[in-house]
Amino acid sequence: MKNKTQDSVKQSVGKKEEELRSKIEQLAIDIDKVEDEKLEIVNQLKRSLADYQNLEANTQKRLSQLYMQSRKSLAEKLIPVVDDLTMAIKSKEGINFGQQGLAWVNGVQGMLNNLEKALGEIGLEKYIPEINSTFDANLHEAITTVPGKVGNLIHDVIQPGYILDDIVIRPSRVVVTKNN
């Protein structure tokens, strides 16, 4: 009987061992599947993060371009107003204004100052080239030429130029010397 019991215990242990091995193999397969799924999820997360970072960078670039374009558009619309106010103030020369007329001129000067200050705050810089400096087609627009000893020099400035973030919004309008 002892042999039968031992055989029965061996068989029972053998079955249990086989069941455990089968369960261990199944668990190993399940672990491999979970690892594969985890790897796929990690890769999806990495791709999603990269997509988000690209979207964020693209959005930032577009916002910067929109901001620059808005500032440029505003400057292009207000530069003629600055020119008009400047001409209005210059037109007072040679005219005898009374007290009210001088107050009006001072008011226009105040508006011009405020407008120029506001344009400066958005980054617009007025550019007035020096007389006798070299003409640069990137910064200047030649309105006319006058005879001179040395050519290609700025003889007079008709209107200032304007620059926004190193971009010429309007070139300075100048008179240029031409060799005799």
Secondary structure by P-SEA (a helix, b strand, c coil): caaaaaaaaaaaaaaaaaaaaaaaaaaaaaaaaaaaaaaaaaaaaaaaaaaaaaaaaaaaaaaaaaaaaaaaaaaaaaaaaaaaaaaaaaacccccccaaaaaaaaaaaaaaaaaaaaaaaabbbbbbbcccccccccccccccccccccccccccccbbbbbcccccccccbbbbbbcc
